[in-house]
């Protein structure tokens, strides 16, 4: 029987194999709200959920980087040393497509981060990493 992943972004699709990586999308006080204009927040979640499981998080305490997406490596990549990659200011469909393409390719530790996404990478403060 195929494993079912938790509902994400309104989807309910069965997955028969483990995801190559996972994505956490901040949606709270700034990220995913009208404060970040010109972004179809619902479409962003749905698009990412087409590729990998997506978890929606409360505020990650890095509001100055809204919209924030954290790409988490697979368990195998994490065991080999890969770490989550925090992306900020992901506020247009082209950036969302770049994230989707990277996670489709395997994400951190499996596929190199596309050069264009280097523009979005940031290091969160220590307190935000715990959130």
C-alpha positions in Angstrom: 0.0 0.0 0.0 1.5 3.4 -0.9 2.5 5.7 1.9 0.4 8.9 2.2 2.1 12.2 2.9 0.5 14.8 5.1 -1.8 17.2 3.4 0.1 20.1 2.0 -1.2 23.1 0.2 -4.6 21.6 -0.2 -3.4 18.4 -1.9 -4.1 14.9 -0.9 -2.0 12.7 -3.2 -0.5 9.3 -2.4 3.3 8.9 -2.6 4.8 5.5 -3.2 8.4 6.5 -2.6 10.1 8.8 -0.1 10.5 12.4 -1.2 14.0 13.4 -2.3 13.7 16.4 0.0 11.1 18.5 1.7 10.1 22.1 1.7 8.9 24.3 4.6 7.1 27.5 3.6 6.7 30.3 6.1 3.1 31.6 6.2 2.2 33.8 9.1 2.6 37.5 10.0 4.4 38.6 6.8 5.1 35.7 4.5 2.1 34.6 2.5 0.1 37.7 3.4 -1.0 40.8 1.5 2.1 42.6 3.0 4.1 40.8 0.3 2.4 42.2 -2.8 2.3 40.9 -6.3 2.7 37.2 -5.3 0.1 34.5 -5.7 0.8 32.8 -2.4 -1.7 30.0 -2.8 -0.2 29.2 -6.3 3.3 29.2 -4.8 2.3 26.6 -2.3 0.4 24.5 -4.8 3.3 24.6 -7.3 5.9 23.4 -4.7 3.5 20.7 -3.5 3.4 19.3 -7.1 7.1 18.4 -6.6 7.6 17.5 -2.9 5.8 17.4 0.4 5.3 21.0 1.7 4.9 21.9 5.3 3.4 25.3 6.1 5.1 26.8 9.1 4.1 29.6 11.5 6.5 32.6 11.6 10.1 31.6 11.2 11.2 35.0 12.7 13.0 36.2 9.6 10.2 38.5 8.4 12.7 40.8 6.6 13.2 38.0 4.1 9.4 37.3 3.3 8.5 35.0 1.6 10.8 32.4 3.1 11.2 28.9 1.9 13.4 26.3 3.5 14.5 23.4 1.4 15.4 20.4 3.6 17.6 17.6 2.3 16.4 14.0 2.2 17.5 11.8 5.1 20.2 10.2 3.1 21.6 13.6 1.9 21.4 14.9 5.5 23.3 11.9 6.7 26.0 12.6 4.1 26.3 16.2 5.4 23.8 18.3 3.5 22.0 21.0 5.4 18.7 22.9 4.9 18.9 25.8 2.6 17.0 29.0 3.6 15.7 31.1 0.7 14.3 34.6 1.2 12.4 37.1 -0.9 10.9 34.3 -3.1 8.2 36.5 -4.3 7.7 35.8 -8.0 6.7 32.8 -10.1 10.1 32.6 -11.8 11.8 32.1 -8.4 9.2 29.6 -7.4 9.9 27.6 -10.6 13.6 27.7 -9.9 13.0 26.2 -6.4 10.6 23.6 -7.9 13.2 22.6 -10.5 15.9 22.2 -7.8 13.8 20.1 -5.5 12.7 18.0 -8.5 16.4 17.4 -9.2 16.9 16.3 -5.6 17.6 19.4 -3.6 20.5 20.0 -1.1 23.2 17.3 -1.1 21.9 15.7 -4.3 21.7 18.5 -6.9 23.8 21.7 -6.8 21.9 24.8 -5.9 21.2 26.7 -9.2 23.3 29.8 -9.5 20.1 32.0 -9.7 19.0 30.7 -6.3 22.2 31.9 -4.7 20.6 35.3 -4.9 17.9 34.1 -2.5 20.1 32.1 0.0 20.5 33.6 3.4 21.7 32.4 6.8 19.0 32.7 9.4 19.8 33.9 12.9 20.4 31.1 15.4 17.0 31.6 17.1 15.1 31.3 13.8 16.7 27.9 13.1 15.1 26.4 16.2 11.6 27.6 15.0 
